């Protein structure tokens, strides 16, 4: 109801002016920002639930990693099949989380992905050790991008390897 009056006021105020486009209200920016925050908070909640379900020994600061650092989070099972990807993955590489679940992270690699760097990752996974690398990955549309990845094995409270986690971010 109030929006209709707002629109009428805008038309009346700007009606006689020669403008190419309507002005963007700050609400447009806020709505986009608010939607992003809601998706990120949902990821924090989902990852916390996953960690409880899998009885992770280590508690990760998901809120800080996703909200403050804007990292994309990818979780795989012990066989390196993706079981979870945060929703902000779409902004980084164009893939929706549901498109990558069940696949391996190799889906993001391509012709310019450095074999030596992928070997570092493979060795860390095989040896069950943390790693941090810079890697050329590929977006869904085929465009390459530099991706900083910080990964680690995840153990449950009984000492069994249950998952791997990666905090990823596109860098210039």
Secondary structure, 3 states (H helix, E strand, C coil): CHHHHHHHHHHHHHCCCCCCCCCCCHHHHHHHHHHHHHHHHHHHHHHHHHHHHCCECCCCCHHHHHHHCCCEEEEEECCCCEEEECCCHHHHHCCCHHHHCCCCHHHHCCCCCCHHHHHHHHHHHHHCCCEEEEEEEECCCCCEEEEEEEEEEEEECCCCEEEEEEEEEEEC
